[in-house]
Amino acid sequence: MASRKTTDRPSQRVARISARTGKPIKDQPKSTSKDVFQAAGRAAEFFDHLRTHYRETRRTSVSIKARIKILMPNGSVFDSGKATVKNISPSGALLADVKLPKGSYPIGPFKLEVLMDGGDYDGIGLEAVPVRFEHKANGLGVKFSEIFVTS
C-alpha cells in the first residue's frame, strides 16, 4: 500500500475566523450540515438555477460549412481544418464537428480565424476567441473580435 502524500489531505485548520469581524472565533461550536445548507439556501447562488439566463445577443440556428485556422498570439498558424457553424449571433457562434489534422488545441491562449463557405455567409470571415469547449458538439463556443469579408 502506497503512503499518502501530505498534499493528498485537506489542510489542517488552526482556527476559525468570523466572516463578519475578521477576528478568530473562540469556543464556538462547529457548524452542522443543517447550518451550512440553511446558509446556502439564503445565498443568491442557490437561487441561480431559478433565474433566466440570457446571452449577450440571440443566436440563430444555422448549418454552415467553414474553414478554420487556429492562430497563436504571435500570428503563426497552429493548425487548419474544417468545422460547421451550428448557431450564430452578432457577438459569437458555436463551431461544431471540428476536424483538425493535429486533433488537438494548443495549451496556451489562441484565437481562431473562421472563413464561412455557404449561402448568404459565403466569404464572410471571423476572428474569434474561444469562450467554452462544447464536448457534445465536438467543438467550441467563440466570441467574435473581428468580422471581415474575403474576396
C-alpha positions in Angstrom: 0.0 0.0 0.0 1.4 3.4 -1.0 1.7 6.1 1.6 -0.4 9.2 1.1 1.4 12.4 0.4 0.7 15.4 2.6 -0.8 17.2 -0.5 -3.5 14.5 -0.8 -5.0 15.5 2.6 -7.1 18.6 3.4 -5.2 21.5 5.1 -5.2 21.4 8.8 -7.5 24.1 10.3 -5.8 26.0 13.1 -8.6 28.5 13.8 -11.9 29.7 12.6 -12.3 33.4 11.6 -15.5 35.3 11.7 -16.6 36.5 8.3 -18.3 39.5 9.9 -15.4 40.7 12.1 -12.4 39.1 10.7 -11.3 38.0 14.2 -10.7 34.5 15.4 -13.7 32.7 16.9 -13.1 31.1 20.3 -15.2 28.3 21.9 -17.8 28.4 19.1 -19.5 25.1 18.3 -18.7 23.8 14.8 -21.3 24.3 12.1 -23.5 21.4 11.4 -24.6 20.4 7.9 -28.0 21.8 8.7 -26.4 25.2 9.4 -24.4 25.1 6.1 -27.5 24.2 4.0 -29.6 26.9 5.6 -26.9 29.5 4.8 -26.6 28.2 1.3 -30.4 28.4 0.9 -30.3 32.1 1.7 -27.4 32.8 -0.7 -28.2 34.2 -4.2 -26.2 31.5 -5.8 -28.7 28.9 -4.5 -31.5 30.5 -6.5 -29.3 31.0 -9.6 -31.0 28.0 -11.3 -34.4 29.7 -10.9 -33.3 32.8 -12.8 -33.5 33.0 -16.6 -30.1 33.3 -18.3 -29.7 35.5 -21.3 -26.9 35.5 -23.8 -25.4 38.8 -24.9 -27.4 38.5 -28.1 -29.9 35.9 -29.5 -28.4 33.1 -31.6 -29.8 31.8 -34.9 -29.6 28.1 -35.7 -27.7 27.5 -39.0 -25.6 24.9 -40.6 -22.7 26.5 -42.5 -19.5 24.7 -43.5 -16.4 26.7 -42.6 -12.6 26.5 -42.9 -10.8 27.3 -39.6 -7.3 28.3 -38.6 -6.0 28.2 -35.1 -3.7 31.2 -34.6 -1.2 31.6 -31.9 -0.6 35.0 -30.2 2.4 35.7 -32.4 0.3 35.2 -35.5 1.6 31.7 -36.6 -0.9 29.1 -37.6 -1.0 26.2 -35.2 -3.4 24.1 -37.3 -6.0 24.4 -40.0 -9.1 22.4 -40.5 -12.9 22.3 -41.0 -15.9 22.9 -38.8 -19.7 23.5 -39.1 -21.1 26.7 -37.7 -24.2 25.5 -35.8 -25.5 28.8 -34.4 -24.5 32.4 -34.8 -25.2 35.8 -33.4 -23.7 39.3 -33.9 -21.3 38.5 -31.0 -20.5 34.8 -31.2 -21.1 31.4 -32.6 -20.9 27.7 -31.9 -18.4 25.7 -34.0 -19.3 22.0 -34.1 -17.8 18.9 -35.7 -14.3 20.5 -35.6 -11.8 18.5 -37.6 -8.1 19.3 -37.2 -5.2 17.3 -38.6 -3.4 17.5 -35.3 -6.5 16.6 -33.4 -5.9 19.0 -30.5 -5.9 22.6 -29.4 -2.9 24.5 -28.1 -2.3 24.5 -24.4 -1.8 28.3 -24.3 -4.0 31.2 -25.5 -5.1 31.1 -29.1 -7.7 32.7 -31.4 -9.5 31.3 -34.5 -10.0 32.5 -38.0 -13.2 31.2 -39.4 -14.0 31.5 -43.1 -17.6 30.5 -43.9 -18.4 28.7 -47.2 -22.1 28.7 -47.7 -25.2 30.7 -48.8 -25.5 34.2 -47.6 -22.4 33.8 -45.4 -20.0 32.8 -48.2 -16.8 34.9 -48.0 -17.5 36.2 -44.5 -14.6 35.8 -42.2 -14.5 35.9 -38.4 -11.7 36.3 -36.0 -12.7 34.9 -32.6 -11.5 33.8 -29.2 -12.7 30.6 -27.6 -15.0 31.0 -24.6 -16.0 27.4 -23.9 -15.4 23.9 -25.1 -18.6 22.1 -26.3 -17.9 18.4 -25.9 -21.3 17.1 -27.1 -20.9 19.0 -30.4 -17.2 18.2 -30.7 -16.5 21.9 -30.9 -16.3 25.2 -29.1 -18.2 28.4 -28.5 -16.4 31.5 -29.7 -16.8 35.3 -29.2 -16.1 37.5 -32.2 -13.3 40.0 -32.0 -13.4 41.0 -35.7 -15.7 40.3 -38.7 -14.3 40.7 -42.2 -15.1 39.9 -45.8 -12.8 37.9 -48.1 -12.6 38.5 -51.8 
